[in-house]
Amino acid sequence: MNDEVNKTLHRDVLLMVLLNAFTTPMMLSAVNVALPHIARDLHMTAVGISWIPMSYLMASAMFVLIFGRLADIYGRKKIFLIGTCSVVFTSLLAALSSSEVFLLAARFLQGVSAAMLYATQVAIITSVFPREKRGQMIGYTVAAIYLGLSAGPLLGGYLVDMFGWRAGFVFHIPLAVVVLLIAFLRVPRQEWSSEEHAVLDLGGSSLYALSIILLCAGVSLLPGTAGIFCVVLSAAGFWSFIRHEYAIKDPVFDVSQFFINRIFTFSCLASLLMYTATFANVVLVSLYLQYILAMSATSAGMIMMTQPLTMALLSPLCGRLSDHTEPRVIATAGVVVTALGLFMLSGLGNGNGASLVIVALIITGTGFSLFSSPNVNAIMSSVGKKYYGSATAAMATMRIVGQLASMVLVTLVFSLLLADIELSVENTGQLGRAISTAFFIASVLCLGGVVFSLARGRMR
């Protein structure tokens, strides 16, 4: 009877998490397809466009540690459900935006809401499933994310062409409602909170959030003196945050794991660099296809889904493989393959055919599949049960900070090469050079990922 109850619980929890892992990325990737439409409607510059994804990522990076800690203290499902409800509400706000400032504010609130999900999804899976099935279930979760990223450009592109960019913010809401129904009706008494009684470190949380804000603001102001000043202050803030967290009893981010757990440390650093190198792909490719190749949102979406669809197909296989094969070997091979795909994308020039983009995205997707699930499995298997929430938050932080750094890189390149130019068909040459530069820098960053992935040592 107990086995039957466990099987039912496992099935319901997996469905709840997978649906949520699918819906939010679907909306996010749909918004990336809609960027040129938003820019035309709200008269935004190239740097302004980069802030549409960056404001979301900045908020997620600022709050994911806080919600990871709160989930450990008060319950992972509770934070998960609050996040689901909040994403629905903030998506409606974004769809109703009438100005650039209103939209960026709504995107920031979306990022805060999504941080609750990023801090709890893998923690819930890890709490429910036994160690021998963990890699496979994490693989399914990663696959759901990539399926959402695959469906978003295609469905979102079609809806944007038919109904306008606002439709890209709301078409995921019915599935989010299904998640809430499963949670309340099928998983009513589970919370998966940690056994420890701790308090939230407000000082460390504030210091970390301020450092994130200074970094983003500083990059947008470069190469001016104010920008340099903000970036330096941000670096000092991050260093002070690490020292503060190491010294207190109940840190919001348990940095002690970075000093005592080699596998955890280098796996997180490898993840940070990989997301920095790859996340901006969707934004850069969207701009390239719609501005330089003059494609519709629907056509661009069909090509953009190539990479996440590849990752959705391969991630469960790679996750299962990491249950039996040394993750370091699989993940390092993935970094090398990803670097090759990014280097191919750096060769994009004005008017190059879409076939090169498709092949490069398939290669990049294959590489990231080989890296992602095995790397997550290595991180979660390197810590004890009471640290699952903190480890998930750390992993989510590396991912989100990496994604944020990726957009920071794009914003920096756009600031230096495009300045305050409002994008149009007349300046596609400058845009093409900026896109190629960003992809080349990303491919070089993967070299650091190879070093960190190899340096982690053997998990088994």
Secondary structure, DSSP 8 states (H G I E B T S, - for coil): -HHHHHHHHHHHHHHHHHHHHHHHHHHHHHHHHTHHHHHHHHT--HHHHHHHHHHHHHHHHHHHHHHHHHHHHH-HHHHHHHHHHHHHHHHHHHHT--SHHHHHHHHHHHHHHHHHHHTTHHHHHHHHS-HHHHHHHHHHHHHHHHHHHHHHHHHHHHHHHHH-GGGGGTTTHHHHHHHHHHHHHHS-S-----SS-----HHHHHHHHHHHHHHHHHHHHTTSHHHHHHHHHHHHHHHHHHHHHHHSSS-SS-THHHHH-HHHHHHHHHHHHHHHHHTTHHHHHHHIIIIIS---HHHHHHHHTHHHHHHHHHHHHHHHHTTTS-HHHHHHHHHHHHHHHHHHHTT--TT--HHHHHHHHHHHHHHHHHHHHHHHHHHHHTS-GGGHHHHHHHHHHHHHHHHHHHHHHHHHHHHHHTTT----GGGHHHHHHHHHHHHHHHHHHHHHHHHHHHHT----
